[in-house]
Amino acid sequence: MEYIRVLADPDIFLADISALRNELDGYEWYEEIQKHDRWLIEDIKEIIEVNPAIHDDNSQPLEKWWWHLHKIAKGSYPKELLPDYLQEVYKK
């Protein structure tokens, strides 16, 4: 899975990480996806520093949290819109 490979190797972070994650919408029940989603949320500030090409897409609904990574990094994303498994690691 490209999403997992990209998150596992910080040297290949892509600007389209949100697009990669979008392809997995509906598969959040997979333990491996949840693990990498947690890692993404926990380290989002550092990830954005490494890859400043990541941008939010405000045309996407807030429920698709992966399109709003800057809001998550700033702590302005509504915690209640995150899946339960991410609410526990989200730092506002």
Secondary structure, 3 states (H helix, E strand, C coil): CHHHHHHHCHHHCCCCHHHHHHCCCCCCCCHHHHHHHHHHHHCHHHHHHHCCCCCCCCCCCCCCHHHCHHHHHHCCCCHHHCCHHHHCCCCC
